[in-house]
Amino acid sequence: INHSTFQKIKNASCSPENTVYNFSNVSITTAPPVDPCYSYNVLDDPWRSTNNQHSSQIMCDSWVSWNGWYRLFIQGQSVQMPDTCVDEYSCGTHAPLWLNGGHPAVEDGVVTRDVCGHYDNDCCAFLSNPIKVKACPGDYYVYEFVSPVGCSLAYCAGKYIYMCPFVYVRDNCFL
């Protein structure tokens, strides 16, 4: 962004009608925002898996200092946060957190989604702080996690991302 600026200079030896101006060009360069699809933290805690049920150790994500964007992995496999209700006592905690509102498409860019915690037979007993989500080229998602509203709440991972290597027709994958 280029801006032209000028500064009025008063010189004691000049009369008011002979005001001198000092002109200068100022150039401001702003860095483009970093795309979270290419700048993320890896979150690969095995206890976050939806298959981890009734764990003896109860985890709590409100203790985590969340900073930036995260991509989820379980056993080296890229996974996504579940976007349907998860069983209570899954994901290493009492009230597992899942994405309420579904995942975006790549063309949606960054979206904000609500997060629910399943407890006491209520899929959204805990409506936690919303998070940001982005679909990335290459069939994966990144999440900007924030601290949940309370303890015994933890983000789940474990829904494997199905990548169709061929052609989609009416939600079916064909050769």
Summary of the structure (lengths in Angstrom):
residues: 175
radius of gyration: 25.3
end to end distance: 48.9
largest distance: 86.3
contacts: 465
relative contact order: 0.20
helix: 7%
strand: 45%
